């Protein structure tokens, strides 16, 4: 039997799965690591922590059965997008990586928007999470450190480099840097020249399924491998998750609720122009793309609420109780802006709100309000897709939002689209494993690979009456941002 390993370099942990050529997940493993927050809005990680976590996870996967160590043929990665990793001239990481959810770059985003038509070139507007604003921040605030930079990479590309010694970046991750010429599928010389950046610091752009080198022989021995697997470029986590969920055609979408929340729709036209209202990135499938909206604090809003107000209650019990609460949480609305917002508001200053609090509300009503608010926020992104001609036929729901029957039905009722689940909750790791399988030519196409690797679970159909009620509530929800924006700006100076 032949095997591949799929790895996801996530925000809170590195996860991996071992998959055989029939698409069966034999085992999984994960290793958590820290987020370094030196002050509000600053989120960093040490890239070496990712590598150490990979070694632990890979060892565990390889030791699953005696024949594994001599039959692993390929490995590939998914990874958190946008997060900036810098290498010096010896290939060592310089300082910490600045993460995708770091919001220190508001001024740099304003400068980019003022000085260059970045949307025309990249199809994306300048937002705090992207890579280019982080580079400009370093040039302004830590130039001595920046001068040492010889290569920039993203997290999964750092892992590829540590395994192979080669510096590459696939198109799905490259299209999220704000330095990528989308139409010509290359680094934008106009952007690089405007901001005095040398093309030489940029890695080679490749396709997700491209073979990019063999795993280092010494590392293979360290991990217990008796063969030297091929390494394939991989993809950004959302692109990999879409592949692993079978998002292969128009009308398909992925709803992923993790720390952040993402709704993305398959696209097949390189010339689509959302004018920056939505992100537009390359899919891990060649000549395919996806539009995407992001809620920065999706699952994070629920975990924040539980950890602060229901620490002694399990997530399962907390979610089970929301079925006892009527639609609209008895007149309570929540906006999930704990760390600012990405889509559709692109506002690092806005913060969350509970609106309509009264003495009748309790833990159950607050919990349901949080869940409904997260889903309303994701609906704002879907509305932009719909207004631009995207009509979804099905949405595959993954992540924390797919672990609760109550929440899955709320998703269907708010969005008005059938929600499907996956039997396997592997997410980006499954996409990474499929990329390795496709790179090895085990299958002729992503669709063929999906037939073996992807199994769907339950479906949730929207209730027409519930959808109608939610549409009325949604009209009220959409008023909260404009009516609290100025208040949050005034409160900014009181934040630590």
Secondary structure by P-SEA (a helix, b strand, c coil): ccbbbbbbbcccbbbbbbbccccccccccbbbbbbbbccccbbbbcaaaaaaaaaaaaaaaaacccccccccccccccccccbbbbbccccccccccccccccccaaaaaaaaacccccccccccccccccaaaaaaaacccaaaaaaccccccaaaaaaaaacccccccaaaaaaccccccccccccaaaaaaacccccccccccccccccccccaaaaaaacccbbbbbcccccaaaaaaaaaccccccbbbbbbccbbbbbbbbccccccccccbbbbbcccccbbbbbcccccaaaaaaaaaacccccccaaaaaaaccccccccccbbbbccccccccccccccbbbbbccccccccaaaaaaaaaaaaaaaaaaaaaaaaaacccccbbbbbccccccaaaaaaaaaaacbbbbbbccccaaaaaaaaaaaaaacccccaaaaaaccccccbbbbbcaaaaaaaaaaaaaaaacccccaaaaaaaccccc
